[in-house]
């Protein structure tokens, strides 16, 4: 692919602070030491995803993520610049985004309108249109994977985290049930196979719903009940939160949260809608912002609790491993 480098990463990059971590990787801020040199088109400030190979169950998953990212070059998609493959670690040199997550930014905004929500959906669908034309399906669209490039008020959004993304050929069906429960499409839950970007458009519908009212369309604590809601697209537009939302916005939600993937709106169809292309109302969505603040806080609390449980489980497994060896 031309992105792989065998030389040591520290020769070219100055590692900085940690930006985040997962089960098998840590993302660090870094400075490109060769910035400005002839033939070096990589920005001065970058993010480096440091993957610990020993913690990865299947390196093929990482190779697939790299393959997908290597195919993408779009202003609203996080860019992969190069890869350093070392015996114990693999390092992905990526575009640095510093503007924070989608919902965090909305909660922090002074004013928030349907037009703001429409702009997010427009940008997201521009990225999805590009990806789907290349037969790339993200499969895990959710607010934490939609980031702002910088802290500037007019910063563009970027789609991130291609760990579950796949390139779909015409012959194969994806059967993996993956994604985040509240955002996952009915056809994924049915486990009969799916072969298009329609799964991403369903997730876009869930994101749009939350952007407009501040809470998700499908919400049950127990997964079987949640999946039952999703399988039948059982949602509504409750009062008073939806009373002042335009009929065009509701029609777009309905067009995306459509059970049959063949009937569901595509990214290109969404981009053709007037509501998305500049005709959305500019009236304040104060109620949505208040509700979103609560939902966002509970979402982060739940994520932190899940992270703590995962750490405790890993500690128990390591302890059990040590006990077995002694």
NORSUL-V258751 format. One record per residue. RES is the residue in three letters. PHI is phi in whole degrees, -180 to 180 (none if undefined). OMEGA is omega in radians with two decimals (NA if undefined). D_LAST is the distance of its C-alpha to the last C-alpha in Angstrom with 1 decimal. Layout:
# NORSUL-V258751
res-><RES	RES>
phi-><PHI	PHI>
omega-><OMEGA	OMEGA>
d_last-><D_LAST	D_LAST>
This chain:
# NORSUL-V258751
res-><UNK	UNK	UNK	UNK	UNK	UNK	UNK	UNK	UNK	UNK	UNK	UNK	UNK	UNK	UNK	UNK	UNK	UNK	UNK	UNK	UNK	UNK	UNK	UNK	UNK	UNK	UNK	UNK	UNK	UNK	UNK	UNK	UNK	UNK	UNK	UNK	UNK	UNK	UNK	UNK	UNK	UNK	UNK	UNK	UNK	UNK	UNK	UNK	UNK	UNK	UNK	UNK	UNK	UNK	UNK	UNK	UNK	UNK	UNK	UNK	UNK	UNK	UNK	UNK	UNK	UNK	UNK	UNK	UNK	UNK	UNK	UNK	UNK	UNK	UNK	UNK	UNK	UNK	UNK	UNK	UNK	UNK	UNK	UNK	UNK	UNK	UNK	UNK	UNK	UNK	UNK	UNK	UNK	UNK	UNK	UNK	UNK	UNK	UNK	UNK	UNK	UNK	UNK	UNK	UNK	UNK	UNK	UNK	UNK	UNK	UNK	UNK	UNK	UNK	UNK	UNK	UNK	UNK	UNK	UNK	UNK	UNK	UNK	UNK	UNK	UNK	UNK	UNK	UNK	UNK	UNK	UNK	UNK	UNK	UNK	UNK	UNK	UNK	UNK	UNK	UNK	UNK	UNK	UNK	UNK	UNK	UNK	UNK	UNK	UNK	UNK	UNK	UNK	UNK	UNK	UNK	UNK	UNK	UNK	UNK	UNK	UNK	UNK	UNK	UNK	UNK	UNK	UNK	UNK	UNK	UNK	UNK	UNK	UNK	UNK	UNK	UNK	UNK	UNK	UNK	UNK	UNK	UNK	UNK	UNK	UNK	UNK	UNK	UNK	UNK	UNK	UNK	UNK	UNK	UNK	UNK	UNK	UNK	UNK	UNK	UNK	UNK	UNK	UNK	UNK	UNK	UNK	UNK	UNK	UNK	UNK	UNK	UNK	UNK	UNK	UNK	UNK	UNK	UNK	UNK	UNK	UNK	UNK	UNK	UNK	UNK	UNK	UNK	UNK	UNK	UNK	UNK	UNK	UNK	UNK	UNK	UNK	UNK	UNK	UNK	UNK	UNK	UNK	UNK	UNK	UNK	UNK	UNK	UNK	UNK	UNK	UNK	UNK	UNK	UNK	UNK	UNK	UNK	UNK	UNK	UNK	UNK	UNK	UNK	UNK	UNK	UNK	UNK	UNK	UNK	UNK	UNK	UNK	UNK	UNK	UNK	UNK	UNK	UNK	UNK	UNK	UNK	UNK	UNK	UNK	UNK	UNK	UNK	UNK	UNK	UNK	UNK	UNK	UNK	UNK	UNK	UNK	UNK	UNK	UNK	UNK	UNK	UNK	UNK	UNK	UNK	UNK	UNK	UNK	UNK	UNK	UNK	UNK	UNK	UNK	UNK	UNK	UNK	UNK	UNK	UNK	UNK	UNK	UNK	UNK	UNK>
phi-><none	85	-95	-74	-129	-92	-68	-70	-65	-67	-68	-108	-133	-98	-72	-119	-73	-73	-105	174	-148	-134	-66	-131	-146	-127	-106	-119	-79	-151	-115	-77	-69	-97	-57	91	-72	-58	82	-100	-100	-87	-60	-68	-103	-135	-113	-120	-91	-97	-100	-87	-59	-65	-93	-89	-66	-140	-66	-62	-63	-67	-61	-67	-60	-65	-60	-64	-63	-66	-88	-105	-147	-145	-61	-111	-131	-62	-98	-99	-93	-160	-132	-112	-107	-113	-53	-104	-135	-124	-119	-100	-89	-127	-62	-87	-118	-126	-90	88	-77	-51	-68	-60	-67	-66	-60	-82	-68	-71	-129	-148	-133	-57	-62	-66	-62	-63	-65	-62	-65	-60	-63	-61	-71	-64	-66	-68	-59	-63	-65	-67	-64	-93	65	-101	-114	-73	73	-148	-73	-162	-56	-74	-101	-119	-118	-93	-60	-141	-85	-62	-59	-103	-64	-77	-90	-132	-83	-126	63	-103	-62	-106	-69	-140	-95	-102	-92	-64	-91	-104	-111	-86	-117	-67	-84	-143	113	-105	-42	-68	-110	-83	-80	-58	-66	-71	-68	-70	62	-102	102	-150	-140	-148	-74	-58	-64	-69	-71	-61	-59	-62	-63	-66	-62	-62	-56	-65	-60	-86	-127	97	-146	-79	-72	-119	-147	-137	-68	-89	-60	-57	-68	-63	-65	-62	-60	-66	-57	-106	46	-89	-145	-146	-117	-68	-83	-90	-61	-102	-59	-104	-84	-65	-65	-66	-66	-64	-64	-68	-57	-63	-70	-90	-89	-106	-60	-75	-61	-73	-92	-69	-63	-91	-61	-65	-66	-63	-65	-82	-77	-63	-58	-80	-92	120	-104	-71	-60	-108	-76	-63	-112	-60	-63	-64	-65	-63	-65	-65	-60	-66	-62	-63	-64	-69	-63	-69	-63	-63	-64	-64	-65	-64	-63	-66	-61	-63	-64	-64	-64	-63	-62	-64	-65	-64	-63	-65	-64	-66	-65	-68	-80	-83>
omega-><3.09	-3.11	-3.03	3.06	-3.13	-3.07	-3.08	-3.05	-3.04	3.10	-3.05	-3.07	3.05	-3.10	3.12	-3.04	3.05	3.10	-3.11	3.13	3.12	-3.08	-3.05	-3.09	3.00	3.13	-3.10	2.98	-3.13	3.12	3.10	-3.09	-3.08	-3.11	3.12	3.13	-3.12	3.10	3.13	-3.10	-3.10	-3.10	-3.14	3.14	-3.11	2.98	3.10	3.08	-3.11	-3.08	3.09	-3.04	-3.10	-3.10	-3.11	-3.13	-3.08	-3.11	3.07	3.11	3.12	3.13	3.13	3.11	3.13	3.13	-3.13	-3.09	3.11	3.14	-2.98	3.07	-3.03	-3.10	-3.13	3.08	3.12	-3.03	3.01	-3.09	3.13	-3.06	3.03	-3.09	3.13	-3.06	-3.06	-3.06	2.97	-3.09	3.11	3.12	-2.99	3.07	3.10	3.04	-2.99	-3.03	3.10	-3.10	-3.11	-3.03	3.12	-3.11	-3.12	3.12	-3.11	-3.10	3.08	3.08	-3.07	-3.04	3.02	-3.14	3.08	3.11	-3.14	-3.14	3.09	-3.11	3.10	-3.12	3.13	-3.12	3.02	3.10	-3.11	3.09	3.13	-3.12	-3.08	3.07	3.11	-3.13	3.09	3.13	-3.06	3.06	3.09	3.11	3.10	-3.02	-3.11	3.07	3.05	-2.98	3.05	-3.07	-3.13	3.11	3.14	-3.09	-3.09	-3.11	3.10	3.04	-3.13	3.05	-3.07	3.02	-3.13	-3.12	3.13	-3.08	3.12	2.96	-3.06	3.02	-3.09	-3.01	-3.01	3.06	3.03	-3.11	-3.08	3.03	-3.09	-3.09	-3.11	-2.93	-3.05	-3.04	-2.99	-3.07	-3.11	-3.09	3.08	-3.14	-3.11	3.05	3.13	-3.14	3.12	-2.97	-3.10	3.10	3.14	3.12	3.11	-3.11	3.04	3.13	3.09	3.10	3.12	3.13	3.13	3.12	-3.12	3.13	-3.06	-3.08	3.08	3.08	-3.03	3.13	-3.11	-3.06	3.04	3.14	-3.11	-3.07	3.14	3.13	3.11	-3.12	3.09	3.09	-3.09	-3.10	-3.13	-3.10	-3.07	3.12	3.08	3.14	-2.98	3.04	0.06	-2.99	-3.06	-3.05	-3.06	3.10	-3.07	3.13	3.11	3.12	3.12	3.13	3.13	3.07	-3.12	3.14	3.12	3.13	3.13	-3.03	-3.10	-3.10	-3.14	3.13	-3.08	3.13	3.05	3.11	-3.14	3.12	3.11	-3.11	3.13	-3.05	-3.09	-3.13	-3.11	-2.99	3.00	-3.10	-3.12	-3.14	3.14	3.09	-3.09	3.03	-3.08	-3.13	3.14	-3.11	3.12	-3.14	-3.13	3.13	3.13	-3.11	-3.11	3.13	-3.12	3.11	-3.13	3.12	3.14	-3.14	3.13	3.13	3.13	3.12	3.13	3.11	3.13	3.12	-3.14	3.13	3.12	3.13	3.12	-3.14	3.12	3.13	3.13	3.12	3.13	3.14	-3.12	-3.11	-3.06	NA>
d_last-><45.0	45.8	43.5	40.5	40.2	37.8	38.6	36.5	37.3	37.6	40.7	42.6	41.1	40.5	37.6	38.3	37.0	34.7	36.8	34.2	30.7	29.3	26.0	26.0	28.9	30.6	34.4	35.9	39.5	40.7	44.0	45.4	46.3	48.6	50.5	54.2	53.8	55.7	54.1	51.4	52.1	48.9	49.5	48.7	46.3	43.6	40.3	37.3	34.6	31.5	29.2	25.5	25.3	21.5	22.1	25.0	24.6	27.8	29.6	32.8	33.1	33.3	35.8	37.9	38.0	39.1	41.7	43.2	43.4	44.9	47.7	48.6	51.1	52.7	53.6	51.7	48.5	45.8	46.1	43.5	44.8	42.3	38.8	36.6	34.0	31.4	28.3	25.8	28.4	31.6	34.2	37.2	40.2	42.0	45.0	44.4	45.6	46.0	48.1	45.6	45.2	48.2	48.2	47.5	50.5	52.8	51.8	52.7	56.0	59.3	60.9	59.7	61.8	61.9	62.9	59.6	57.7	59.9	59.1	55.3	55.8	58.2	55.8	52.9	55.1	56.3	52.7	52.1	55.4	54.4	50.9	52.3	55.0	52.2	50.6	47.6	46.3	44.1	42.7	41.2	44.2	43.8	44.9	41.8	42.4	46.0	46.2	49.2	49.6	50.7	51.7	55.4	57.3	58.3	54.9	54.2	51.2	48.6	46.5	42.8	39.4	39.9	36.4	37.8	41.1	42.4	45.4	47.2	49.3	52.1	50.5	47.1	46.2	43.3	41.5	38.5	38.6	37.7	39.0	39.0	40.2	43.4	44.6	43.9	46.9	47.8	47.7	44.0	43.3	45.4	43.0	46.0	45.8	47.5	48.9	50.5	50.3	51.6	48.1	48.4	51.8	50.6	48.1	51.0	52.9	50.2	50.1	53.9	54.1	51.8	53.8	57.0	56.0	52.7	50.6	49.3	51.3	48.5	46.5	44.6	41.3	40.2	39.6	41.6	44.6	44.3	44.2	47.2	49.1	48.4	49.2	52.6	53.1	53.8	54.7	57.8	59.5	59.6	62.3	62.6	60.0	61.7	65.3	66.1	64.1	66.4	66.9	66.0	62.5	62.1	63.3	60.8	57.9	59.3	59.6	55.9	54.5	56.1	54.2	55.7	54.2	57.4	59.5	57.2	58.6	57.4	56.8	60.2	62.0	60.5	61.7	65.3	65.5	67.8	65.5	62.9	65.4	66.9	68.7	66.1	67.4	66.8	66.9	64.2	61.1	60.4	59.0	56.6	55.4	54.8	52.9	50.9	49.8	48.4	46.8	45.2	43.8	42.2	40.9	39.1	37.8	36.3	34.8	33.2	31.8	30.4	28.8	27.1	25.8	24.5	22.7	21.2	20.1	18.5	16.6	15.4	14.4	12.5	10.7	10.1	8.8	6.3	5.3	5.6	3.8	0.0>
